[in-house]
Amino acid sequence: MKDIENISNSELSNLIDEWVKGERDRTIMKRRLIDCVCFEPLAEEFQLSARHIRKIVCKNEEKIFKHLP
């Protein structure tokens, strides 16, 4: 995972909005990357398994991190 500490929350949010398809997945990515919520609480919040959340996060991190400045 690339170092995202030097990227503002607004920049990260814009990248997520631009490159992640689906409102649910965008919300999951923002909760994970901006709010730093762990997988298990996200799974409960979205009524998905932690494994499914990890899959969503990993898939979308690849898309987002390709476009980091």
WOPE-V756538 format. One record per residue. N is the residue number from 1. RES is the residue in three letters. SS is DSSP state (hx for helix, st for strand, lp for the rest). PHI is phi in radians with two decimals (NA if undefined). BURIAL is 1 if it has 9 or more other C-alpha atoms within 8 Angstrom, else 0. Layout:
# WOPE-V756538
N_RES_SS_PHI_BURIAL + N_RES_SS_PHI_BURIAL
This chain:
# WOPE-V756538
1_MET_lp_NA_0 + 2_LYS_lp_-1.22_0 + 3_ASP_lp_-1.32_0 + 4_ILE_lp_-1.79_0 + 5_GLU_lp_-1.14_0 + 6_ASN_lp_-1.61_0 + 7_ILE_lp_-1.89_0 + 8_SER_lp_-1.21_0 + 9_ASN_hx_-1.06_0 + 10_SER_hx_-1.19_0 + 11_GLU_hx_-1.11_0 + 12_LEU_hx_-1.12_1 + 13_SER_hx_-1.07_1 + 14_ASN_hx_-1.11_0 + 15_LEU_hx_-1.08_1 + 16_ILE_hx_-1.09_1 + 17_ASP_hx_-1.06_1 + 18_GLU_hx_-1.37_0 + 19_TRP_hx_-1.92_0 + 20_VAL_lp_-1.79_1 + 21_LYS_lp_-1.50_0 + 22_GLY_lp_1.57_0 + 23_GLU_hx_-1.04_0 + 24_ARG_hx_-1.04_0 + 25_ASP_hx_-1.15_1 + 26_ARG_hx_-1.08_1 + 27_THR_hx_-1.14_0 + 28_ILE_hx_-1.04_1 + 29_MET_hx_-1.13_1 + 30_LYS_hx_-1.17_1 + 31_ARG_hx_-1.12_1 + 32_ARG_hx_-1.33_1 + 33_LEU_hx_-1.48_0 + 34_ILE_lp_-1.66_1 + 35_ASP_lp_-1.56_0 + 36_CYS_lp_1.04_0 + 37_VAL_lp_-1.44_1 + 38_CYS_lp_-1.26_0 + 39_PHE_hx_-1.08_1 + 40_GLU_hx_-1.12_0 + 41_PRO_hx_-1.08_0 + 42_LEU_hx_-1.11_1 + 43_ALA_hx_-1.05_1 + 44_GLU_hx_-1.14_1 + 45_GLU_hx_-1.06_0 + 46_PHE_hx_-1.77_0 + 47_GLN_lp_0.92_0 + 48_LEU_lp_-2.23_1 + 49_SER_lp_-1.34_1 + 50_ALA_hx_-1.06_1 + 51_ARG_hx_-1.10_0 + 52_HIS_hx_-1.15_1 + 53_ILE_hx_-1.05_1 + 54_ARG_hx_-1.02_1 + 55_LYS_hx_-1.09_0 + 56_ILE_hx_-1.06_1 + 57_VAL_hx_-1.13_1 + 58_CYS_hx_-1.08_0 + 59_LYS_hx_-1.04_0 + 60_ASN_hx_-1.40_1 + 61_GLU_hx_-1.06_1 + 62_GLU_hx_-1.01_0 + 63_LYS_hx_-1.09_1 + 64_ILE_hx_-1.20_1 + 65_PHE_hx_-1.20_1 + 66_LYS_lp_-1.12_0 + 67_HIS_lp_-1.86_0 + 68_LEU_lp_-1.22_0 + 69_PRO_lp_-1.16_0
